[in-house]
Amino acid sequence: MSDPTYTPPKVWKWEEGNGGKFANINRPVSGATHEKALPKGQHPFQLYSLATPNGVKVTVMLEELIELGIKEAEYDAYTVNIMEGEQFGSDFVAINPNSKIPALMDVSTQPETRIFESGAILVYLAEKFDAFLPSDPAKKANVMSWLMWQMGATPMLGGGFGHFYAYAPAKYQYPIDRYTMEVKRQLDVLDKQLENNTFIAGEDYTIADMAIWPWYGALVNNEVYEAAEFIEAHTYKNVIRWAEEVSQRPAVKRGRIVNKAWGNPDEQLLERHSMDDFKGL
C-alpha cells in the first residue's frame, strides 16, 4: 500500500523532525554541529564507537587479537551516543567525516592513522597484525568477497528491513514485503554457504565472520528488530549453527558488550581500557 495523500514534489525539501526513531539526528548535510574534544587513553588504539552491529565488528576483532596475545592491539574504547548526536562533534568528524561509528585512531604510527568504516578497520587490523585474513591470494579473495558482501547487503537489512519493520512511524506493506524478501534471500545465501563450511569463508574463522555475525547472527537469534519469528529464522539451520559457534568464542563474548549502553547491566561496558574491565561482568 502507498500513502494516497502524498505526491512527491518536484524538488525535495527537508522538514526537521520528520518522524521515526532517528528523526532528531537525521539531516541532509554533513560536517560538525558542535565543538567537542574526544577523550584519549594510553593504548595504541583509540576507539570511538557504540555496540551496534557495526561497532561490535571492531571490538570483536580487537579482542580476538588480544586473545592471540598481541599486546600491540590493546585499545581504549569510548562510547559515542549516536542518539544524542555525539557523532557530529568536531573531533569525531575529524576522524570520520561521514559521522558514523565506529571510528579508530592508530596512535602508534607517525603521523597517527585514522580509519573509518567498519570493514576498512577490519582489513587494516588484519593486515597490520597478519591475523584473520589469509595471505594466499585465492583464500584472501574469498574472505574479501564475503566482507564486501556484508558491506553491500546489510544496508538492505538495517536501513531497509529494520527501518520499515521496526522503526518507521507508520507501517506500509510494500516496503516491508520488499525488504523481508531480500533479507530472507540473504539468509538463504548464507545458509547455503554454511552448509559445507564451518565458517563463512571456509574452515578458518576470519574477518568475514566478524563482519557478518553481529548482523545476521543477531537477527536469527532475535537480538535485533525482534523479527526472528516473522522471518522464520529457525529455518536457516546452518546460519543458526554458525551463529552459536561464533557466539561462544571468548573474544566475541567480550567484544559484544564493549560500548554497550542498553539491556542487562551485567552486559554493559561503556568504556574499555584493559582486560580488568571485564571482571565481574
C-alpha positions as CSV (number, residue, x, y, z in Angstrom):
1,M,0.0,0.0,0.0
2,S,1.1,3.6,-0.6
3,D,0.0,6.8,1.1
4,P,-2.8,8.3,-1.1
5,T,-2.3,11.7,0.5
6,Y,1.3,12.1,-0.7
7,T,2.7,13.2,-4.1
8,P,6.4,13.7,-4.3
9,P,7.3,17.3,-5.0
10,K,9.4,18.4,-8.0
11,V,12.2,19.4,-5.5
12,W,12.5,17.7,-2.2
13,K,12.8,19.9,0.9
14,W,14.0,18.8,4.3
15,E,11.5,19.1,7.2
16,E,13.2,18.8,10.5
17,G,11.8,16.1,12.8
18,N,10.4,14.0,10.1
19,G,9.3,11.2,12.3
20,G,10.8,7.9,13.3
21,K,13.2,6.8,16.0
22,F,16.2,8.7,14.5
23,A,14.4,11.8,13.4
24,N,16.2,14.0,15.9
25,I,19.7,13.3,14.4
26,N,18.8,12.9,10.7
27,R,19.8,15.7,8.4
28,P,20.7,16.1,4.7
29,V,24.1,17.8,5.2
30,S,27.4,16.6,6.7
31,G,30.0,18.1,9.0
32,A,30.3,19.0,12.7
33,T,27.4,20.6,14.5
34,H,29.4,21.5,17.6
35,E,32.8,21.6,19.1
36,K,33.7,18.6,21.2
37,A,37.0,17.1,22.2
38,L,37.3,13.3,22.4
39,P,39.0,11.5,25.3
40,K,42.3,9.7,24.8
41,G,43.8,6.8,26.6
42,Q,47.3,5.3,26.8
43,H,46.9,2.3,24.4
44,P,48.0,2.1,20.7
45,F,44.4,2.2,19.5
46,Q,41.7,4.7,20.4
47,L,38.2,3.5,19.5
48,Y,35.1,5.7,19.5
49,S,32.1,3.6,19.0
50,L,28.8,2.1,20.2
51,A,27.8,-1.6,20.4
52,T,25.6,-1.6,17.3
53,P,26.4,-4.4,14.9
54,N,28.9,-2.2,13.1
55,G,30.6,-1.3,16.3
56,V,30.7,-4.9,17.5
57,K,32.6,-5.9,14.4
58,V,35.6,-3.9,15.5
59,T,35.6,-4.6,19.3
60,V,35.4,-8.4,18.5
61,M,38.4,-8.0,16.2
62,L,40.4,-6.2,18.8
63,E,39.5,-8.7,21.4
64,E,40.4,-11.6,19.1
65,L,43.8,-10.0,18.5
66,I,44.4,-9.6,22.2
67,E,43.2,-13.2,22.7
68,L,46.1,-14.2,20.4
69,G,48.5,-12.5,22.8
70,I,49.1,-9.5,20.5
71,K,49.8,-6.8,23.1
72,E,50.2,-4.2,20.4
73,A,46.5,-4.4,19.7
74,E,45.5,-3.1,23.2
75,Y,42.9,-0.3,23.0
76,D,40.8,2.2,24.8
77,A,37.2,2.3,23.8
78,Y,34.9,5.2,24.4
79,T,31.1,5.3,23.8
80,V,29.7,7.6,21.3
81,N,26.0,8.3,21.9
82,I,24.6,8.5,18.4
83,M,21.1,9.2,19.7
84,E,22.4,12.4,21.2
85,G,24.3,13.4,18.1
86,E,27.8,12.9,19.6
87,Q,29.0,11.6,16.2
88,F,28.6,15.2,14.9
89,G,31.2,16.6,17.4
90,S,34.2,18.3,15.9
91,D,36.9,15.8,17.0
92,F,34.8,12.8,15.8
93,V,34.1,14.3,12.4
94,A,37.9,14.9,12.1
95,I,38.3,11.2,12.3
96,N,35.2,10.2,10.3
97,P,33.8,12.9,8.0
98,N,30.9,10.6,7.4
99,S,29.8,10.9,11.1
100,K,29.2,7.2,11.6
101,I,30.5,4.8,14.3
102,P,33.0,3.2,14.6
103,A,36.0,5.5,14.2
104,L,39.5,4.3,15.1
105,M,42.8,6.1,15.7
106,D,46.1,4.1,15.5
107,V,48.3,6.4,17.6
108,S,51.3,4.0,17.3
109,T,52.1,5.4,13.9
110,Q,53.7,8.7,12.9
111,P,51.7,10.5,12.0
112,E,48.7,8.9,13.7
113,T,46.4,6.9,11.4
114,R,42.7,7.4,11.2
115,I,40.5,4.6,10.0
116,F,36.7,4.8,9.5
117,E,34.1,2.4,8.1
118,S,34.0,-0.9,10.0
119,G,35.1,-3.0,7.0
120,A,38.1,-0.8,6.4
121,I,39.0,-1.1,10.1
122,L,38.9,-4.9,10.0
123,V,41.1,-5.0,7.0
124,Y,43.6,-2.5,8.5
125,L,43.9,-4.5,11.7
126,A,44.1,-7.9,9.9
127,E,46.9,-6.7,7.6
128,K,48.8,-4.8,10.4
129,F,48.9,-7.9,12.6
130,D,48.7,-10.6,9.9
131,A,45.7,-12.3,11.5
132,F,42.3,-13.5,10.4
133,L,42.9,-12.7,6.8
134,P,44.7,-15.4,4.7
135,S,47.9,-14.5,2.8
136,D,47.1,-16.9,0.0
137,P,45.7,-14.8,-2.9
138,A,42.7,-17.1,-3.6
139,K,41.8,-17.5,0.0
140,K,42.2,-13.8,0.7
141,A,40.0,-13.0,-2.3
142,N,37.3,-15.3,-0.9
143,V,37.3,-13.6,2.5
144,M,37.3,-10.2,1.0
145,S,34.4,-11.2,-1.3
146,W,32.3,-12.1,1.8
147,L,33.4,-9.0,3.6
148,M,32.3,-6.9,0.7
149,W,29.1,-8.9,0.5
150,Q,28.3,-7.9,4.1
151,M,29.0,-4.2,3.4
152,G,26.7,-4.2,0.4
153,A,24.0,-6.5,1.7
154,T,23.5,-5.1,5.2
155,P,22.0,-1.7,4.3
156,M,19.1,-3.7,2.9
157,L,18.8,-5.4,6.3
158,G,19.3,-2.4,8.6
159,G,18.2,0.7,6.6
160,G,15.6,-1.3,4.7
161,F,14.0,-4.1,6.7
162,G,15.0,-2.8,10.1
163,H,13.7,0.7,9.4
164,F,10.4,-0.2,7.9
165,Y,9.6,-3.2,10.1
166,A,10.8,-1.9,13.4
167,Y,11.4,1.9,13.4
168,A,9.3,3.7,10.8
169,P,6.5,5.8,12.4
170,A,3.9,4.2,10.1
171,K,3.8,0.6,8.7
172,Y,3.3,0.0,5.0
173,Q,3.1,-3.4,3.4
174,Y,5.1,-2.7,0.2
175,P,8.4,-1.7,1.8
176,I,8.1,-4.4,4.5
177,D,7.3,-7.1,1.9
178,R,10.2,-5.8,-0.4
179,Y,12.9,-5.8,2.3
180,T,11.7,-9.0,4.0
181,M,12.0,-10.8,0.7
182,E,15.6,-9.5,0.3
183,V,16.6,-10.4,3.9
184,K,15.3,-13.9,3.5
185,R,17.2,-14.2,0.2
186,Q,20.4,-13.1,2.0
187,L,19.9,-15.6,4.8
188,D,19.4,-18.3,2.2
189,V,22.7,-17.2,0.6
190,L,24.4,-17.6,4.0
191,D,22.7,-20.8,4.8
192,K,23.8,-22.5,1.6
193,Q,27.4,-21.2,2.0
194,L,27.5,-22.6,5.6
195,E,26.1,-26.0,4.6
196,N,29.5,-27.3,3.7
197,N,31.7,-24.7,5.5
198,T,32.3,-24.3,9.3
199,F,32.8,-20.6,8.9
200,I,31.7,-18.1,6.2
201,A,34.8,-18.3,4.0
202,G,35.8,-22.0,4.7
203,E,37.2,-23.8,7.7
204,D,39.0,-20.8,9.2
205,Y,37.5,-18.1,11.3
206,T,38.2,-14.7,9.6
207,I,37.2,-11.1,9.4
208,A,34.3,-12.2,7.2
209,D,32.7,-13.9,10.2
210,M,33.4,-10.9,12.4
211,A,31.6,-8.7,9.9
212,I,28.6,-10.8,9.2
213,W,27.9,-12.3,12.7
214,P,26.9,-9.1,14.5
215,W,24.2,-8.5,11.9
216,Y,22.9,-11.9,10.8
217,G,23.8,-13.9,13.9
218,A,21.9,-11.3,15.9
219,L,19.0,-11.4,13.5
220,V,18.4,-15.2,13.7
221,N,18.9,-15.0,17.5
222,N,16.2,-12.4,17.7
223,E,18.6,-9.8,19.1
224,V,17.8,-7.1,16.5
225,Y,14.3,-5.9,15.4
226,E,12.6,-8.8,17.3
227,A,11.9,-10.3,13.9
228,A,13.1,-13.9,14.2
229,E,9.6,-15.4,14.1
230,F,8.4,-13.0,11.3
231,I,11.3,-14.1,9.0
232,E,11.1,-17.8,10.2
233,A,14.7,-17.7,11.4
234,H,14.5,-21.2,12.6
235,T,14.5,-22.5,9.0
236,Y,18.1,-21.3,8.4
237,K,19.7,-24.1,10.4
238,N,23.2,-23.7,9.1
239,V,23.2,-20.0,10.0
240,I,21.9,-20.7,13.5
241,R,24.7,-23.4,14.0
242,W,27.4,-20.9,12.8
243,A,26.0,-18.1,14.9
244,E,26.0,-20.2,18.1
245,E,29.6,-21.4,17.4
246,V,30.9,-17.8,16.9
247,S,29.0,-16.5,20.0
248,Q,30.9,-19.0,22.2
249,R,34.3,-17.5,21.4
250,P,35.7,-15.7,24.5
251,A,36.8,-12.7,22.5
252,V,33.3,-12.4,21.0
253,K,31.7,-12.6,24.4
254,R,33.9,-9.7,25.5
255,G,33.7,-7.7,22.3
256,R,29.9,-7.7,22.0
257,I,29.5,-5.8,25.3
258,V,32.1,-3.1,24.8
259,N,30.5,0.3,24.4
260,K,27.1,-1.3,25.1
261,A,24.7,1.2,26.9
262,W,21.4,-0.8,27.0
263,G,20.0,-4.1,28.1
264,N,21.2,-6.1,31.1
265,P,23.5,-4.0,33.3
266,D,25.8,-7.1,33.6
267,E,26.3,-6.9,29.8
268,Q,27.3,-3.3,29.5
269,L,30.8,-1.8,29.4
270,L,30.6,1.8,28.4
271,E,34.4,2.2,28.3
272,R,37.1,-0.4,27.9
273,H,40.7,0.2,28.9
274,S,42.0,-3.2,30.0
275,M,41.0,-6.8,30.5
276,D,40.3,-6.0,34.1
277,D,37.3,-4.1,33.0
278,F,35.5,-7.3,32.2
279,K,35.9,-8.7,35.7
280,G,32.5,-9.1,37.4
281,L,30.6,-8.9,34.1
